[in-house]
């Protein structure tokens, strides 16, 4: 018996725009993204993740087996973006 599992890779680009421009990233926002996605992975919502940092942008990569219309998969990335915008201010 062959069981086929479909995995989806999602790449979010979170543009935050710090006053100092792309030369400064925010370590706190990077750690926030890592924490949100690690919790999602430990809960079984996503399979794996990796957070890239491109200057002042966060770029989380998420791998999951859920349906494309499952919004819960994208919630950790969205929550990260919302909180990171408050860090910026």
N, C-alpha and C positions, 0 to 999 in steps of 0.2 A: 504494500500500500504506500502510495506517495502522497505526502501532505505538503501542499504548497502554501508558504507564508509570504504575504505581501508586506514589504517594509517601505515606508515613505520617509524621505529625507526632506527636511524643511530648513531653509536658511532665511533667518530674519535679519534685516538691516535696521538698526536703531540709530537714527541720526539725532544727536542731542545738541550739538552746537555750543561748545563752551566759548566764552569770550576770548580765550587765548588761542583759539583755533585748533587745528588738527595736531599741533605739536604737543598738546597735553591731553592725556587720557585721564580718566578718573578711576583710581584704583578701587575706591569704595563702590562705584557702580559696577565694576567688573566683578568684585566679590559678591555683590548683591545678585547679579545674574547667575553666577556659579552656584550660589546657595539655593535660589529658586529652582534651578534646573536639577540640581542634585536631589532636592526633596522630591521633585516630580519623578526622577529616575528610581529613587528608593521606594516610592509608593507604587511603582509599576505602571504609572501613566505613560511614560516614555521608555524606550529601550536604552538609549544612550544620548549623550550630549557633548558638545565642546563649545567653549566661548572664545571667539576671536576678538581682538581689540585692534581696531584700525584708527589710530589717533584718538579723536574724541567720540568715535562711533563704537557701539557694541554690535557684535555679529554672532548671535547664538545659532548653532547648528543642532538640530533635533532629529533623532531617528525614532520612529514609532511604528506600530502595527495597527493602529486604529484607522477607522474610516476617514476619508478626506474631509467630511463634513463634521467631524467631531471637534467642537470648539474647545473642549477641555484640554486638548493637547497643546493648544496655542496660548492658553491662559497664563502659564508661568512666564512665558516671554512677554506677554502684554503687561502682566503685573510688574515685571522687572522694569519695563519701559516707563510705566507710570511712576514708580518709586524713584527711578533714576532722574526723572524730570524734576522731582522735588529736591533731590540732592544738588542739582545744578543751581538752584536758586539760592 
